Amino acid sequence: MSYMQRIFTSITYLLTVTLLTTAFSAKAQLVVDDSPTDSELAAALVGEGVTISGVELDCASGAYGFFECVDCNVGIPSGVVLTSGSIFETVGPNNSSGAGACPGTPGDSDLEDYIDDITNDACVLEFDVTVTSDSLSFNYVFGSDEYLEYVFSFNDGFAFFIDGPGIVGTQNIALVPGTTDPVSIDNVNNVVNPEYYVDNGTGFEAPYSTDDYYIQYDGFTTVLTAKAAVIPCETYHLKLVVADALDCILDSGVFIEAGSLNSPGVAITYDADIDGYLDLIEGCNNGLLTFDLSFPPVDSFYVVVDVSGTATPGEDYSAIPDSILFLPGDTLVTIPITVFEDALEEGIETIVIYVELGCAFGFGDSLVINILDFLPIEASPLDTIICPGGTATLTASGADTYTWSPSDGLSSTTGSSVNASPDVPTTYTVTGTLFACESSLDLNVDLEEPVADAGADTTIFFGESAILNGSGGVGYTWSPAATLANSNTANPIATPLETTTYTLTIETELGCIAMDEVTVFVSGDAVVWVPNAFSPNQDGYNDLFTIIVRGEISFYELNIFNRWGELVYTGNVGAPGWDGFYNNKEQPMGTYVYTLRWSDNNGNDFSEQGHFMLVR
């Protein structure tokens, strides 16, 4: 048949259908419904051991829906039908060889890449599916009105794509049984793989054209099963797509059995006495395993359980059997896990449970259970130091309630956070309670005892300075500051005009404060010394002979005599001293005699005499 003949046949059929729709609907044994939503379509496919999410549908209106085979030859009692035209064109009898609709919607690029042909009017249902066992399967029938006239010419596209863990790229699992060939018009027909082909007439011959037991498509496959090897507990993406190839004339469709999307196996769920706390704790938090079989067995059904881990069954916990028996009709088996308190600190021990053809939901293909020696509470800071009168904030976590002791210095004895202000170094104990579990930790609060040292008292004469010697901190402050060169250093220079007591305030690295005092006594007396030699040779050292004064004097008179009793020099307050000259002549080396009279500020008079050497 030529392309124009395909168009003419399709138009003729549309006119016929318009006249006979009411009669077909009344007698139809294939009942279709185009009202379900995308989520309802996907949910209808769910069978044993699978959960679905992320459903998306991209089909023309009327191209998808539910079907029910009340008494028809599809081979599947009910399910979901996806077509490249209209689901109403699937309803029998097969009284036309050109049934189809052209919605005018786009094709699908993934399908075009797979069949290497242009597609139109694609209908796509895709979703994520999480599996229980190592296999995923569902049942389907592919049919088309392209049969048999357009075998090897118009090969409408159809595929069940899957991708996910363990699968390289994207694979089509709608395959001819025992082969890697995709199910299509060219690969399943009366010549190629005829054992999987059902001939449904040409549209003009009885009983196909008169009995509504027969659906409208000219041919379709037997009931086939799409299968994929998967990894238990993982999530995969399925894309179910059918489309017209080359043109939009003559429909193809796929019937997918309701409830046939299966990954039969055993799902393990796990709970503990403490809600939400899945680590078992010796003596106070036991567990419960639930094995959920995804189908009710007809006969007794055994599931092999592999138990390993670092914990020892029978010693650390109650033993778990190596197989689970499901009696006929039963789907749930529960096994308690009791952990034994042995008062030994063994660290975290584990129980690892693996079930063939099963998974532990939320945990992967193996369930790992930790056994703890005690409730693992945390507290901080475990060791801290504060200043006298200071406060440390102590916190704890990992339990529901907390008690603190001793009460001395605490803002409260309950709660996850307390303030501690002890007068002496104190070890506080926090006890956390969760359900029937208790655990304790110690927290040490020490006190820093800062010590400020301002140095020893000292005496200076009026007009002199003293260096203060502070220690004990990282920060220093002296007062009064007026007679200090720098009041914020450990060793300031003090030049008091009168006896002064200085106060030192130190701050430690922790911020603790301490104080100390030092007194600088200022003496009103004076002390006068007379040198016993000098060397006036203009070398800058000892070139002048004069008195040395500590303190302050109000008057002095210094007379110097040579060996013959001549007065060679007289000095007083303000005079620089004798330079070794007399009458502008250098005086010879030798012994010279001096007399000295002086008065201090207190009105006391002093006098003395002696001798000294002039050397050059």
TORTI-545697 format. One record per residue (C-alpha): chain; residue number from 1; x, y, z. Coordinates in Angstrom, 2 decimals, decimal comma, padded with zeros to 5 digits, always signed. Layout:
<zagus>
 mol seq      c1      c2      c3
   A NUM       X       Y       Z
...
</zagus>
This chain:
<zagus>
 mol seq      c1      c2      c3
   A   1 +000,00 +000,00 +000,00
   A   2 +001,39 +003,44 -000,95
   A   3 +001,68 +006,42 +001,41
   A   4 -001,37 +008,08 -000,26
   A   5 -003,29 +004,82 +000,17
   A   6 -002,33 +004,95 +003,94
   A   7 -003,83 +008,43 +004,16
   A   8 -006,99 +007,45 +002,25
   A   9 -007,50 +004,36 +004,39
   A  10 -007,10 +006,44 +007,56
   A  11 -009,68 +009,02 +006,39
   A  12 -012,14 +006,28 +005,43
   A  13 -011,72 +004,72 +008,87
   A  14 -012,30 +008,02 +010,66
   A  15 -015,59 +008,46 +008,82
   A  16 -016,63 +004,92 +009,70
   A  17 -015,67 +005,39 +013,36
   A  18 -017,73 +008,55 +013,62
   A  19 -020,84 +006,62 +012,61
   A  20 -020,19 +003,57 +014,73
   A  21 -018,69 +004,98 +017,96
   A  22 -021,84 +004,54 +019,96
   A  23 -022,29 +000,94 +018,91
   A  24 -018,63 +000,04 +019,64
   A  25 -018,71 +001,71 +023,05
   A  26 -021,77 -000,25 +024,02
   A  27 -020,33 -003,61 +022,99
   A  28 -016,62 -003,06 +023,57
   A  29 -014,89 -005,73 +025,63
   A  30 -011,71 -003,59 +025,89
   A  31 -012,73 -000,70 +028,12
   A  32 -010,51 +002,41 +028,23
   A  33 -010,46 +005,47 +030,46
   A  34 -008,51 +008,64 +029,61
   A  35 -009,13 +010,45 +032,93
   A  36 -006,23 +009,31 +035,20
   A  37 -003,45 +011,67 +036,23
   A  38 +000,23 +010,98 +035,72
   A  39 +000,64 +009,86 +039,34
   A  40 -002,38 +007,57 +039,09
   A  41 -000,96 +005,96 +035,95
   A  42 +002,39 +005,22 +037,59
   A  43 +000,78 +004,09 +040,85
   A  44 -001,34 +001,56 +038,94
   A  45 +001,81 -000,22 +037,82
   A  46 +003,29 -000,64 +041,31
   A  47 +003,53 -004,24 +042,45
   A  48 +005,75 -006,02 +044,93
   A  49 +008,87 -004,53 +046,48
   A  50 +008,98 -001,17 +044,70
   A  51 +008,27 +002,45 +045,51
   A  52 +007,97 +005,22 +042,91
   A  53 +008,52 +008,97 +042,87
   A  54 +009,10 +011,88 +040,50
   A  55 +006,39 +010,93 +038,01
   A  56 +006,26 +012,86 +034,72
   A  57 +003,89 +012,41 +031,78
   A  58 +004,27 +013,90 +028,29
   A  59 +001,48 +012,64 +026,04
   A  60 -001,24 +014,11 +023,87
   A  61 -004,70 +014,29 +025,42
   A  62 -006,46 +010,97 +024,97
   A  63 -003,24 +009,14 +024,10
   A  64 -002,94 +007,49 +027,53
   A  65 -005,14 +006,01 +030,20
   A  66 -006,35 +002,89 +031,96
   A  67 -007,65 -000,20 +030,17
   A  68 -009,64 -003,19 +031,30
   A  69 -009,88 -006,33 +029,26
   A  70 -013,33 -007,57 +030,26
   A  71 -013,28 -010,28 +027,64
   A  72 -010,70 -009,54 +024,96
   A  73 -007,62 -011,00 +023,36
   A  74 -004,93 -008,63 +024,71
   A  75 -003,84 -011,21 +027,29
   A  76 -003,58 -008,76 +030,18
   A  77 -006,61 -008,19 +032,41
   A  78 -006,03 -004,48 +033,13
   A  79 -003,43 -001,79 +033,37
   A  80 -002,04 +001,28 +031,64
   A  81 -002,11 +001,92 +027,91
   A  82 +000,15 +004,42 +026,13
   A  83 -000,39 +005,12 +022,42
   A  84 +000,97 +007,27 +019,60
   A  85 -002,56 +008,47 +018,85
   A  86 -005,72 +007,70 +020,81
   A  87 -006,52 +005,00 +023,34
   A  88 -010,03 +004,89 +021,87
   A  89 -008,49 +003,52 +018,64
   A  90 -007,49 +000,37 +020,54
   A  91 -011,09 -000,67 +021,19
   A  92 -012,33 -003,55 +018,99
   A  93 -013,52 -005,07 +016,84
   A  94 -010,76 -004,77 +014,22
   A  95 -012,98 -003,50 +011,45
   A  96 -010,42 -001,24 +009,74
   A  97 -006,87 -001,69 +008,57
   A  98 -006,13 +002,00 +008,98
   A  99 -007,02 +002,92 +012,57
   A 100 -005,16 +005,86 +013,99
   A 101 -005,07 +009,47 +015,11
   A 102 -002,63 +012,30 +014,53
   A 103 -002,40 +014,47 +017,69
   A 104 +000,33 +016,57 +016,09
   A 105 +002,64 +016,36 +019,12
   A 106 +006,46 +016,09 +018,94
   A 107 +008,47 +012,91 +018,85
   A 108 +011,08 +011,82 +021,43
   A 109 +014,80 +012,40 +020,95
   A 110 +015,90 +009,44 +023,08
   A 111 +013,72 +007,10 +021,05
   A 112 +014,94 +008,63 +017,78
   A 113 +018,55 +008,04 +018,81
   A 114 +017,68 +004,45 +019,68
   A 115 +015,71 +003,50 +016,52
   A 116 +017,64 +005,90 +014,25
   A 117 +014,47 +007,31 +012,75
   A 118 +012,25 +010,37 +012,97
   A 119 +009,34 +010,08 +015,43
   A 120 +006,04 +011,89 +015,93
   A 121 +003,25 +011,90 +018,51
   A 122 +005,39 +010,50 +021,31
   A 123 +003,71 +009,43 +024,56
   A 124 +006,13 +009,30 +027,48
   A 125 +005,61 +008,16 +031,08
   A 126 +008,70 +008,33 +033,31
   A 127 +009,40 +008,02 +037,01
   A 128 +011,96 +006,91 +039,60
   A 129 +011,61 +003,48 +041,16
   A 130 +013,37 +002,17 +044,28
   A 131 +013,80 -001,60 +044,26
   A 132 +013,94 -004,21 +047,00
   A 133 +015,75 -007,08 +045,30
   A 134 +018,24 -007,64 +042,52
   A 135 +015,68 -007,68 +039,71
   A 136 +012,96 -005,42 +038,33
   A 137 +010,28 -006,54 +035,89
   A 138 +006,83 -005,81 +034,45
   A 139 +004,52 -007,36 +031,86
   A 140 +003,39 -005,75 +028,63
   A 141 +001,91 -006,23 +025,16
   A 142 +002,94 -004,13 +022,17
   A 143 +000,43 -003,70 +019,36
   A 144 +000,12 -001,69 +016,16
   A 145 -002,11 -001,09 +013,16
   A 146 +001,10 -000,99 +011,09
   A 147 +000,95 -004,81 +011,09
   A 148 +001,42 -006,55 +008,73
   A 149 +001,36 -004,22 +005,72
   A 150 +004,24 -002,00 +006,85
   A 151 +006,67 -004,48 +008,38
   A 152 +010,18 -003,41 +007,34
   A 153 +008,94 -000,01 +006,14
   A 154 +007,13 +001,92 +008,91
   A 155 +008,64 +000,69 +012,16
   A 156 +006,86 +002,67 +014,88
   A 157 +009,10 +003,30 +017,88
   A 158 +008,68 +001,87 +021,36
   A 159 +011,09 +001,34 +024,29
   A 160 +011,33 +000,93 +028,04
   A 161 +014,48 +002,84 +028,98
   A 162 +016,20 +002,37 +032,36
   A 163 +019,25 +004,01 +033,89
   A 164 +020,76 +004,01 +037,36
   A 165 +023,39 +002,33 +039,57
   A 166 +025,19 -000,57 +037,91
   A 167 +023,69 +000,19 +034,48
   A 168 +025,98 +001,58 +031,81
   A 169 +024,31 +004,52 +030,15
   A 170 +020,63 +004,05 +029,30
   A 171 +019,33 +000,63 +028,30
   A 172 +016,12 -000,59 +026,68
   A 173 +014,63 -003,56 +028,52
   A 174 +011,74 -004,19 +026,07
   A 175 +013,60 -006,99 +024,32
   A 176 +012,65 -010,08 +022,37
   A 177 +013,01 -012,94 +024,87
   A 178 +016,44 -014,54 +024,80
   A 179 +017,92 -011,81 +022,59
   A 180 +019,21 -008,27 +022,73
   A 181 +016,83 -007,20 +019,95
   A 182 +014,23 -004,57 +020,80
   A 183 +010,57 -005,49 +020,49
   A 184 +009,29 -003,81 +017,33
   A 185 +007,16 -004,44 +014,23
   A 186 +010,24 -005,55 +012,32
   A 187 +011,50 -007,89 +015,08
   A 188 +008,21 -009,55 +016,08
   A 189 +005,79 -010,51 +013,28
   A 190 +004,53 -013,54 +011,40
   A 191 +008,00 -014,21 +009,98
   A 192 +010,48 -012,94 +012,58
   A 193 +010,02 -014,43 +016,06
   A 194 +006,48 -015,54 +015,15
   A 195 +006,08 -017,36 +018,49
   A 196 +005,68 -013,96 +020,12
   A 197 +003,26 -012,57 +017,52
   A 198 -000,55 -012,57 +017,64
   A 199 -002,27 -012,04 +014,27
   A 200 -005,45 -010,01 +014,69
   A 201 -006,76 -009,84 +011,12
   A 202 -006,53 -007,20 +008,43
   A 203 -009,53 -005,10 +009,41
   A 204 -011,85 -006,66 +006,85
   A 205 -012,18 -010,33 +007,79
   A 206 -014,35 -012,08 +010,36
   A 207 -014,33 -012,86 +013,18
   A 208 -011,79 -010,04 +013,87
   A 209 -013,92 -007,38 +012,21
   A 210 -017,21 -008,44 +013,77
   A 211 -016,46 -009,68 +017,28
   A 212 -015,47 -007,09 +019,85
   A 213 -013,43 -009,76 +021,62
   A 214 -010,70 -008,65 +019,19
   A 215 -009,02 -005,29 +019,70
   A 216 -008,59 -002,80 +016,85
   A 217 -004,84 -003,29 +016,19
   A 218 -004,01 -005,61 +013,26
   A 219 -001,35 -007,36 +015,31
   A 220 +000,33 -007,42 +018,69
   A 221 +002,80 -009,39 +020,76
   A 222 +002,10 -012,07 +023,27
   A 223 +002,44 -011,05 +026,89
   A 224 +006,14 -010,26 +027,33
   A 225 +008,17 -009,37 +030,41
   A 226 +010,62 -006,49 +030,58
   A 227 +013,45 -007,35 +033,00
   A 228 +016,45 -005,56 +034,44
   A 229 +019,20 -006,65 +036,80
   A 230 +019,42 -004,05 +039,54
   A 231 +021,06 -003,45 +042,90
   A 232 +018,83 -003,91 +045,97
   A 233 +017,79 -000,69 +047,68
   A 234 +018,94 +001,55 +044,85
   A 235 +016,81 +003,97 +042,84
   A 236 +016,46 +003,79 +039,05
   A 237 +014,80 +005,93 +036,40
   A 238 +012,27 +004,36 +034,01
   A 239 +011,10 +005,97 +030,79
   A 240 +008,26 +004,25 +028,94
   A 241 +007,83 +005,72 +025,44
   A 242 +005,90 +004,92 +022,25
   A 243 +005,77 +007,03 +019,08
   A 244 +004,91 +006,98 +015,37
   A 245 +007,86 +006,64 +013,01
   A 246 +008,19 +008,80 +009,90
   A 247 +004,52 +009,85 +009,79
   A 248 +001,62 +010,11 +012,22
   A 249 -000,74 +007,72 +010,41
   A 250 -001,73 +004,42 +012,01
   A 251 -001,34 +004,04 +015,76
   A 252 +000,87 +001,86 +017,89
   A 253 +000,43 +001,30 +021,58
   A 254 +001,70 -000,60 +024,58
   A 255 -000,45 -002,25 +027,25
   A 256 +001,31 -002,56 +030,63
   A 257 -000,17 -004,85 +033,24
   A 258 -001,39 -003,22 +036,44
   A 259 +000,60 -004,21 +039,53
   A 260 +003,27 -005,97 +037,48
   A 261 +006,14 -003,58 +038,26
   A 262 +007,86 -005,88 +040,71
   A 263 +011,12 -006,27 +042,58
   A 264 +010,10 -009,14 +044,87
   A 265 +012,17 -009,53 +047,99
   A 266 +012,43 -008,82 +051,67
   A 267 +012,61 -005,34 +053,11
   A 268 +014,19 -004,95 +056,54
   A 269 +013,15 -002,15 +058,84
   A 270 +014,73 -001,50 +062,19
   A 271 +013,56 +000,30 +065,31
   A 272 +014,89 +000,72 +068,84
   A 273 +013,35 +001,26 +072,28
   A 274 +014,38 +004,92 +072,15
   A 275 +012,45 +006,44 +069,29
   A 276 +014,83 +007,77 +066,64
   A 277 +017,95 +006,51 +068,46
   A 278 +019,15 +003,58 +066,36
   A 279 +022,38 +002,80 +068,21
   A 280 +021,80 +000,02 +070,71
   A 281 +023,07 +000,67 +074,24
   A 282 +023,96 -002,04 +076,68
   A 283 +021,27 -002,50 +079,27
   A 284 +018,93 +000,27 +078,16
   A 285 +018,25 +000,45 +074,40
   A 286 +017,28 -002,75 +072,60
   A 287 +016,19 -003,14 +068,98
   A 288 +013,53 -004,78 +066,85
   A 289 +014,04 -006,11 +063,32
   A 290 +011,06 -006,39 +060,97
   A 291 +011,33 -008,54 +057,85
   A 292 +008,65 -007,57 +055,31
   A 293 +008,14 -010,00 +052,44
   A 294 +006,79 -008,21 +049,37
   A 295 +004,35 -011,03 +048,52
   A 296 +002,34 -013,54 +050,55
   A 297 +003,88 -016,97 +049,97
   A 298 +001,68 -019,92 +049,06
   A 299 +003,99 -022,37 +050,83
   A 300 +006,47 -021,93 +053,67
   A 301 +009,14 -019,53 +052,47
   A 302 +012,66 -019,22 +053,87
   A 303 +014,87 -016,15 +053,55
   A 304 +018,59 -016,59 +054,21
   A 305 +020,07 -014,09 +056,64
   A 306 +023,80 -013,44 +056,89
   A 307 +024,84 -011,96 +060,24
   A 308 +028,36 -010,65 +060,84
   A 309 +030,07 -007,72 +062,56
   A 310 +032,44 -007,20 +065,47
   A 311 +029,88 -007,96 +068,19
   A 312 +029,56 -011,58 +069,32
   A 313 +026,07 -013,11 +069,14
   A 314 +025,03 -014,73 +072,40
   A 315 +027,59 -012,68 +074,36
   A 316 +027,00 -009,11 +073,29
   A 317 +023,46 -009,50 +071,99
   A 318 +020,74 -012,08 +071,53
   A 319 +021,45 -014,26 +068,51
   A 320 +019,69 -013,61 +065,19
   A 321 +018,70 -016,74 +063,20
   A 322 +020,46 -017,44 +059,90
   A 323 +017,13 -017,86 +058,10
   A 324 +013,66 -016,37 +058,44
   A 325 +010,58 -018,56 +057,97
   A 326 +007,48 -017,01 +056,43
   A 327 +004,47 -019,28 +056,84
   A 328 +001,90 -019,43 +054,00
   A 329 +000,17 -016,08 +053,75
   A 330 +002,51 -014,33 +056,20
   A 331 +004,52 -011,32 +055,10
   A 332 +005,87 -009,95 +058,39
   A 333 +008,34 -011,47 +060,85
   A 334 +009,82 -009,54 +063,79
   A 335 +012,95 -010,45 +065,74
   A 336 +013,96 -008,59 +068,91
   A 337 +017,61 -007,74 +069,56
   A 338 +018,56 -007,58 +073,23
   A 339 +021,99 -006,19 +074,08
   A 340 +023,65 -007,48 +077,23
   A 341 +025,30 -005,21 +079,80
   A 342 +028,78 -006,59 +080,58
   A 343 +030,37 -003,56 +082,31
   A 344 +033,29 -003,74 +079,86
   A 345 +034,46 -000,76 +077,85
   A 346 +034,80 -002,41 +074,44
   A 347 +034,21 +000,58 +072,21
   A 348 +031,64 +000,57 +069,43
   A 349 +030,74 -002,93 +068,27
   A 350 +028,67 -003,72 +065,19
   A 351 +026,03 -006,13 +063,96
   A 352 +025,91 -006,41 +060,15
   A 353 +022,80 -008,01 +058,63
   A 354 +022,51 -008,95 +054,96
   A 355 +019,47 -010,62 +053,44
   A 356 +019,51 -012,33 +050,06
   A 357 +017,00 -010,72 +047,67
   A 358 +016,37 -007,97 +050,15
   A 359 +017,47 -004,68 +051,52
   A 360 +017,37 -002,61 +054,65
   A 361 +015,39 +000,47 +053,73
   A 362 +017,27 +003,61 +054,66
   A 363 +020,52 +001,68 +055,17
   A 364 +021,43 +000,15 +051,77
   A 365 +021,76 -003,55 +050,99
   A 366 +023,23 -004,24 +054,44
   A 367 +021,98 -003,10 +057,81
   A 368 +024,75 -002,05 +060,21
   A 369 +023,72 -001,68 +063,86
   A 370 +026,07 -000,16 +066,42
   A 371 +026,24 -001,40 +070,02
   A 372 +027,47 +001,18 +072,52
   A 373 +028,79 +000,54 +076,04
   A 374 +026,91 +003,52 +077,43
   A 375 +024,90 +006,53 +076,38
   A 376 +027,44 +008,75 +074,55
   A 377 +026,77 +012,16 +076,02
   A 378 +029,08 +015,07 +075,34
   A 379 +030,01 +017,96 +077,61
   A 380 +032,23 +020,99 +077,32
   A 381 +034,56 +022,38 +078,37
   A 382 +035,97 +019,34 +080,17
   A 383 +038,77 +021,48 +081,62
   A 384 +038,61 +025,22 +082,01
   A 385 +040,07 +027,96 +084,17
   A 386 +038,38 +031,18 +085,22
   A 387 +039,28 +034,27 +087,21
   A 388 +038,14 +034,58 +090,81
   A 389 +034,56 +035,80 +090,69
   A 390 +034,28 +034,81 +087,00
   A 391 +031,83 +032,47 +085,32
   A 392 +032,23 +029,39 +083,13
   A 393 +029,34 +028,18 +080,95
   A 394 +029,09 +024,38 +081,04
   A 395 +027,05 +022,55 +078,38
   A 396 +026,01 +018,95 +077,73
   A 397 +024,30 +017,16 +074,84
   A 398 +023,23 +013,67 +073,78
   A 399 +020,46 +013,10 +076,34
   A 400 +016,99 +014,40 +077,15
   A 401 +017,53 +015,57 +080,72
   A 402 +020,61 +016,57 +082,72
   A 403 +021,53 +016,96 +086,39
   A 404 +024,64 +018,71 +087,72
   A 405 +026,51 +018,37 +091,01
   A 406 +027,76 +019,67 +093,37
   A 407 +025,44 +022,66 +093,47
   A 408 +028,08 +025,06 +094,87
   A 409 +028,58 +027,94 +092,47
   A 410 +026,03 +026,68 +089,91
   A 411 +023,27 +028,81 +088,45
   A 412 +021,10 +025,66 +088,21
   A 413 +021,43 +021,93 +088,81
   A 414 +019,36 +020,94 +085,76
   A 415 +019,36 +021,72 +082,07
   A 416 +021,73 +021,27 +079,17
   A 417 +023,60 +024,50 +080,01
   A 418 +024,56 +025,96 +083,41
   A 419 +026,83 +028,75 +084,66
   A 420 +029,53 +027,87 +087,20
   A 421 +031,13 +030,45 +089,54
   A 422 +032,96 +028,43 +092,19
   A 423 +035,02 +030,02 +094,96
   A 424 +037,53 +027,20 +094,82
   A 425 +038,63 +024,80 +092,07
   A 426 +035,72 +022,39 +091,59
   A 427 +034,97 +019,23 +089,60
   A 428 +031,34 +019,18 +088,44
   A 429 +029,56 +015,99 +087,32
   A 430 +026,79 +016,06 +084,72
   A 431 +024,50 +013,05 +084,40
   A 432 +022,48 +012,73 +081,19
   A 433 +019,35 +010,60 +080,96
   A 434 +017,70 +009,34 +077,78
   A 435 +014,82 +006,86 +078,14
   A 436 +016,30 +004,30 +080,59
   A 437 +019,91 +005,19 +079,79
   A 438 +022,18 +007,25 +082,03
   A 439 +025,72 +008,45 +081,51
   A 440 +028,00 +010,87 +083,38
   A 441 +030,98 +013,10 +082,63
   A 442 +033,23 +015,25 +084,83
   A 443 +034,08 +018,86 +084,06
   A 444 +036,92 +020,60 +085,92
   A 445 +036,68 +024,31 +086,69
   A 446 +039,95 +025,69 +088,03
   A 447 +040,65 +029,18 +089,39
   A 448 +043,56 +031,32 +088,31
   A 449 +045,14 +033,13 +091,27
   A 450 +046,79 +036,21 +089,76
   A 451 +049,66 +037,77 +091,75
   A 452 +050,82 +041,31 +091,12
   A 453 +054,33 +042,31 +092,26
   A 454 +055,22 +046,00 +092,22
   A 455 +058,75 +045,37 +093,52
   A 456 +060,52 +046,49 +096,71
   A 457 +060,25 +049,95 +098,24
   A 458 +063,16 +052,22 +097,44
   A 459 +064,64 +055,58 +098,53
   A 460 +065,92 +058,32 +096,29
   A 461 +067,27 +061,79 +096,93
   A 462 +065,36 +064,76 +095,77
   A 463 +065,64 +065,22 +091,97
   A 464 +066,60 +061,62 +091,33
   A 465 +064,59 +058,90 +089,48
   A 466 +063,86 +055,27 +090,28
   A 467 +062,97 +052,38 +087,94
   A 468 +059,90 +050,48 +089,16
   A 469 +059,87 +046,70 +088,71
   A 470 +056,38 +045,28 +088,05
   A 471 +055,62 +041,64 +087,20
   A 472 +052,84 +039,06 +087,17
   A 473 +050,75 +039,98 +084,10
   A 474 +050,63 +040,71 +080,41
   A 475 +049,13 +044,16 +080,92
   A 476 +050,26 +046,82 +083,44
   A 477 +048,80 +050,07 +084,74
   A 478 +050,50 +052,31 +087,33
   A 479 +048,99 +055,19 +089,25
   A 480 +049,42 +058,01 +089,96
   A 481 +050,79 +058,50 +086,46
   A 482 +051,90 +062,15 +086,71
   A 483 +055,49 +061,45 +087,82
   A 484 +055,93 +058,36 +085,61
   A 485 +057,54 +058,34 +082,18
   A 486 +055,07 +055,61 +081,00
   A 487 +052,30 +054,33 +083,25
   A 488 +051,46 +051,32 +081,03
   A 489 +054,69 +049,38 +081,13
   A 490 +056,11 +046,89 +083,60
   A 491 +059,18 +049,04 +084,38
   A 492 +058,39 +052,73 +084,26
   A 493 +060,79 +055,47 +085,38
   A 494 +059,47 +057,35 +088,41
   A 495 +060,65 +060,88 +089,30
   A 496 +058,57 +061,94 +092,28
   A 497 +059,21 +065,26 +094,01
   A 498 +058,04 +063,79 +097,27
   A 499 +057,58 +060,37 +098,79
   A 500 +054,94 +058,59 +096,65
   A 501 +053,16 +055,23 +096,83
   A 502 +052,45 +053,78 +093,37
   A 503 +049,67 +051,26 +092,78
   A 504 +050,24 +048,55 +090,13
   A 505 +047,25 +046,85 +088,45
   A 506 +048,10 +043,80 +086,34
   A 507 +045,92 +041,83 +083,92
   A 508 +046,70 +038,20 +083,10
   A 509 +046,30 +036,56 +079,72
   A 510 +043,03 +035,11 +080,98
   A 511 +041,84 +038,59 +081,96
   A 512 +042,23 +038,26 +085,70
   A 513 +043,10 +041,40 +087,70
   A 514 +045,48 +041,82 +090,67
   A 515 +047,03 +044,82 +092,45
   A 516 +050,14 +045,66 +094,49
   A 517 +051,86 +048,80 +095,84
   A 518 +055,38 +050,14 +096,04
   A 519 +056,65 +053,30 +097,81
   A 520 +059,39 +055,52 +096,50
   A 521 +060,76 +057,54 +099,41
   A 522 +062,21 +060,95 +098,53
   A 523 +064,91 +062,03 +101,05
   A 524 +065,32 +065,74 +101,83
   A 525 +068,90 +065,15 +103,08
   A 526 +071,94 +065,53 +100,86
   A 527 +075,17 +063,55 +100,56
   A 528 +078,37 +065,20 +099,28
   A 529 +081,46 +063,34 +098,05
   A 530 +084,86 +064,78 +097,16
   A 531 +086,95 +062,88 +094,57
   A 532 +090,49 +061,84 +095,48
   A 533 +091,96 +062,55 +092,04
   A 534 +091,32 +064,06 +088,61
   A 535 +093,17 +064,29 +085,28
   A 536 +092,77 +067,59 +083,42
   A 537 +094,26 +066,43 +080,09
   A 538 +091,25 +067,40 +077,94
   A 539 +090,43 +063,79 +077,05
   A 540 +086,84 +064,21 +078,16
   A 541 +087,25 +062,15 +081,30
   A 542 +087,74 +063,62 +084,79
   A 543 +088,92 +066,92 +083,33
   A 544 +087,29 +068,96 +086,13
   A 545 +087,59 +068,71 +089,88
   A 546 +084,36 +069,42 +091,80
   A 547 +082,18 +067,92 +094,48
   A 548 +079,56 +065,20 +093,81
   A 549 +076,13 +065,85 +095,34
   A 550 +073,11 +063,50 +095,85
   A 551 +070,12 +065,45 +096,91
   A 552 +069,97 +069,20 +096,97
   A 553 +072,16 +071,72 +098,83
   A 554 +071,61 +075,43 +099,30
   A 555 +075,28 +076,52 +099,53
   A 556 +078,83 +075,29 +099,19
   A 557 +082,31 +076,78 +099,00
   A 558 +085,26 +074,73 +097,74
   A 559 +088,83 +076,12 +098,17
   A 560 +091,87 +074,37 +096,64
   A 561 +095,50 +075,04 +097,75
   A 562 +098,78 +073,96 +096,17
   A 563 +101,68 +072,52 +098,09
   A 564 +102,90 +075,99 +098,97
   A 565 +099,59 +077,00 +100,47
   A 566 +098,51 +079,21 +097,60
   A 567 +094,75 +079,37 +096,87
   A 568 +094,49 +078,21 +093,26
   A 569 +090,68 +077,82 +092,96
   A 570 +087,42 +078,75 +094,72
   A 571 +084,08 +077,22 +093,59
   A 572 +080,48 +077,45 +094,69
   A 573 +076,96 +076,55 +093,55
   A 574 +076,80 +076,77 +089,78
   A 575 +080,55 +076,61 +089,20
   A 576 +081,71 +073,90 +086,77
   A 577 +084,82 +072,91 +088,80
   A 578 +088,61 +073,41 +088,70
   A 579 +090,27 +072,74 +085,35
   A 580 +093,86 +072,41 +086,71
   A 581 +094,89 +075,95 +085,71
   A 582 +096,07 +078,79 +087,92
   A 583 +096,81 +082,21 +086,51
   A 584 +096,30 +080,66 +083,08
   A 585 +099,03 +078,13 +083,70
   A 586 +098,73 +074,38 +083,96
   A 587 +099,48 +073,29 +087,48
   A 588 +101,92 +070,48 +088,04
   A 589 +100,98 +067,00 +089,02
   A 590 +100,99 +066,37 +092,71
   A 591 +098,97 +066,57 +095,89
   A 592 +096,57 +069,45 +096,49
   A 593 +094,60 +070,36 +099,61
   A 594 +090,93 +071,34 +099,66
   A 595 +088,56 +072,85 +102,21
   A 596 +084,80 +072,52 +101,84
   A 597 +081,86 +074,20 +103,51
   A 598 +078,23 +073,42 +102,51
   A 599 +074,62 +073,69 +103,78
   A 600 +071,63 +071,44 +103,02
   A 601 +068,03 +072,55 +102,49
   A 602 +067,25 +071,72 +106,08
   A 603 +069,60 +074,49 +107,30
   A 604 +072,39 +072,17 +108,44
   A 605 +076,02 +073,35 +107,94
   A 606 +078,91 +071,01 +107,17
   A 607 +082,65 +071,43 +106,65
   A 608 +085,60 +069,19 +105,86
   A 609 +089,09 +069,24 +104,43
   A 610 +091,33 +066,80 +102,69
   A 611 +093,67 +066,28 +099,77
   A 612 +093,56 +064,84 +096,24
   A 613 +095,93 +064,09 +093,37
   A 614 +096,26 +065,92 +090,08
   A 615 +097,52 +063,53 +087,44
   A 616 +098,03 +063,92 +083,74
</zagus>
